Structures are given as C-alpha cells and as structure tokens.
Amino acid sequence: MRCDVAIVGAGISGMACAAALAKHDVRSVIFEARDAPGGRVRSYRPADGGPAVELGAQVIHGDRNPLLDLPGHGIPAAPSPRSRPLPRDAAAWAVLHGQVTSLAALARGGMPPWAAEQRLTADRRGLPCDGPDGGDVPVAAWLREQEVSGDHLLAAAEWFRQNWAAEPEVLSAGGVAAARRGDRCGDSEHAFDHGFTSLTEALAPACDIRLRAPVRSLTWTPGRAVVTVGDGALITARAAVITAPPPVVASGRLAITPWPAIKAAAAAALPSGDGLCAVVTLSRPVPRSAVVFDTDGDSGFVRAWAGRPEVLIVAKAGAAAAVRAADLAELTARVLPGRPAGQVTSVRMADWGRDPWSGGVFSYPKVQTAWAGPAWAAPLRRTLFFAGEATTAGSLPPTVHGALSSGLRAASEIVEAWGR
C-alpha cells in the first residue's frame, strides 16, 4: 500500500493533521491501534440519554479555544460540534484528613492551592522560560520557598499532582509557569453537547482511518518511510507523522529506525503521568451536585450531578493507584457530601496509566528539561514529523487544543517542505 503521508495515531492531533493535509490534496492514512479513534478523548454516554461524562479530556478551556470553531481554523469538519458553558451550580468541597469540608476551608490561614499555582504562573524569577534550564527548580522547592507549610502544603502538593499528573519533586516550576502563560484561550470552561467524542465524530469524515492497526515499526530514509502494522502489512509513504506519546516510543512498542540520540533523549525526558477516569453508576440518583478535591490523595477529583446516578472520578499520580485498589462504593460514599445512598450498578473506567498505547494521561514538564518539547517536535529530514500534546510540553498545558494545534503545525510543515 502507498500513500503520501502515514500518520501514527488517530488522536485529535493525527486527525487534525490529516484534515488539514486533505485541503492541499495530500493523501494521508491514519493507523490506529485501538478499535475507535480519539486517542485520549473518550466520552461515556448514558443509555437513558443523560449528559455525556468524560473518561478522558474533561473540558474546553476558554472562549478563544480553536475547538469551538474548527472551520475558522482551517479544519474541514462537518458537522462542527456544538459547545455549551459548563454549569457552575455544583458546590465545591475538599477532603482533608478524612473529613469532607468546604473548599473555602483550604484558604483559611494561608495560601489555597489554586492561589499557589496562580502565584507560580506570575513568578518569572529564575524560571527556564526566561533563561537556561539551570535556573529551574522543582515545584516542591518553589512551595518551600513560598513558606507554604502544614495542611496548605499538603493541599498544594496534591493540587499539582492532580492538575499535572506528576510529583512536585520532579515537576518543573518553570515548565508549569511557562505553559500556563503560553495558553491564551481564556479562563471560561465549555463542554461539547454530546461529549468530547463528538469532536472525533466531526473530524472523522475528513480522515482515512485504519482501526486495529498498531504500527509496530517504522524505517525511513529521506523522502521515504516504510511502516509495518500489526498484521505485518507494509505501507510506503513519502513522509510519516508520529503522534504516539513519547513513552510508547521510549518503551520500544513503536520502533523507529534510524533513531537519533536527541530524539531518544527527548522521549525519555517527556514521561506521561499515571492516571485514570472512572464513571461509577449508582442504583439511585445523587441528591445534589458536588465537586470534591481530595487533598488526602485517595481519589483525585470526584464529581456528581443532582438527579443523576453517575459519579465521575478523575485521579492522577498516586491517587490513580489508590482508586484502582479501592472499593468504589465505599469511596463515593466517603468523599461526597451527604453520603449518597445506593449500590454500584456499573463501572466504566479508562485506565490511561495502564493503556499500552498511551503510557499515561499526558506529558508533564520535568525539572531541567525545557529543551525536550521542542526537540521532540522538530522534524527529521523533511520525512518524519511529530505531533501530539507532548510536542507542546513546557509551552502549553496538556490540553486537547494543544494537541490540535500540534497536528495543524505538522501539516503546515509538510506542506512547506513539499512546496504545496
């Protein structure tokens, strides 16, 4: 089989790349290991027609987000998915030392965790976005410098774990600050009417996607790439786009030959954090809406909607391991205010930390590795191109719109290299 461009991975970056290339009459084929496109985008749609619950990417960030206007950003997608503002009627709670309390309690007598991240974002002293990696420090060291201590330190450390899927001892303070400052989409939050999967469904008609076709190896010379998929089929293309997360390549699940040392080093420097999402369906509806942040590190963020039986658990870093080992009926009753009654009737889980084609929830900026994201993104000899949220590590937060922008960038690199 021959094509112009072979794309490894049918996540949002790969699909956006294919849709953009199609506008320039470049024939691309996407090879996806899973049985459905979307990558780390996955929505659970209740059988009774209730609102979709996200098992992967959670929200659309900001009014200026390109996801809200795909045609306006040059992506042929029909129909364009609708979005709506996320409701703000859910009371915010926290679990602290096993007790459920109001989230406002975390602000008493010190710096609440969200304020700590805001202060870090504004702090330009000695961070790598303003100089070499030598000025970078771990988030844990930065928190000590701010004299955050006691329960405020406990809450702040867990806040960074749950928002960045990394331990504060290895998470780059400069990388967090640079990524937050680099994202100019705005502060509002939106959701697609039928879940993030509707974005995948909007992009799919513009793409030639081969499902259950994991790419095992890729060999290349300038101007030619040969891809071997799981059944042994060979695909020859003028170029290839790698959207697989760096851990998939670093582990050898996708072997690329030849493979420059700088790329191997970048893959090793861009780990993906552990994490999972679970929808726990109870036998009775939950009486009131709530969002709960578990500072104890046992459940991450837990959300429930009044009148609905679904409870969403989004857990990263150590909380992911705790949720895997937990009795989910006991967990939901323990962390939700009012201890909602009801048995667990079903659990739908997306365990990204154990998914061999993800290697984790998303890439995070490690301390002293500001170079890794740009190095991973750099094309090789106008033949291998790279996309995915990892290519934006340290310059944007790990978001779907970051993945989307990376796919468009890779497409433009190909078009420029080929003089289209």
Steps between C-alpha positions, in 0.01 A plus 500: 500500500620852421392843617650847526511514881463223757371632833558294815206548734139615455492741791396860452847602379513226235146567380556877487820442302321275251209743458739790438708301250188406304447868417832488310417175315746306713374145552559381854403178675473479879592175675341456842567214742166524679157408368380862498657838417547780751815407690463623857161651420217273611143576606253282689147556376236365742244268346211717620623798298645685799793740465828354377770439760863529394740210551793689352540870427257686723431857382548751219707784644411858410280695260789528251559126481542375141284198588201733503545596133674229299415639152627839613837338566516336161373156597226354281270341756134434436294532698692725738430389858300734719622612840335637809634669817558258784246545781627674813230380737713231667622575851876456540630281780829358623602189689760583765622236747201284418241771559284663233512879532433801281769581245518849651644342814828445314546879483478560874820621657720459194529458125239274333636265232345681201655827620838326525482402133392853405796644688737253334363597158577866572847428644769560237800475731751242385255298294612332175262695282723800579836328486682164484387189681754571771256743660219248527383349829246233592154614606568350843800731548300799377225425754758488779639833381149646532491366858193290430473250785268272693160425350552770238810317376311170503221653290732685260713193433190292422359781284810489279488120489139502381540783248838389358510122571845531655668506836599855609856377558549442125247743350666808350395830657619681188322259270170545684534880496596514131216267399239696691623831359515357149132407496298799382165333442335668800374388840145385426413130469277329245386150411376342179129424505560129446846472651849532361434196282284726282824680405641169379180435308522844337859448385465138384332564160808690383734212595592155368537306825606135528395366842654206686816568303781562751822624344778277632796642310595780266813518288588805298745670272460859377185515290380149583340336803400134531248417771432148627160450661400223739401245236831542319366720221748752358399854415731724301466878519695814418480604866363391835350689792561356847226591748564209737596623851875494573470211753363277222815563298737494799362159604560350154132437425561718195851443362636771270818443296722696480430680825722800586636527852332838554161344430568212739606748769189713443271197525663403829464856631126516421332245727123473526345503844286220640127555498153367435138606468209295630125543474332327793125456446293469818162337542352833611547856376730729697294762690727800435776609268853511639863524399743358755878543513662228712811650662572165666600353166248216495261598220616811310195698387152354538191651339128425529191658342167546679240259372751281317638162614847552347800597712821595319842432650807660337812385680865561412841419647473300825123546516464285187659203676278563804184498286602177327521331839190663651148380561331756277168483684676584825715766332207691350304486825804621696599800289163638382317730741186347646627146440266413210330164536487233234685200372749511214326359193784550251847645461644629174873572527763641267831407659744715305794409722465134399412565135798378292425751223484798736756426770321746730252786502726767345856628497615729777800737511779345705743725679804596290345378171367814330683386184308171468168620352660697212747215438217248477304726264785563254460326158765263366628557146161610364383142546406437864270752666372505856170605660306442821473683830854393597641728230355797692634394842630802686341746258131409539307302761421139399170573326299383201542836332876464544481163324284654229746786441787251478321306226444817301865595548619162370273533196636846422857369533425230243332741261794743526757222457325376187433845356125442485 
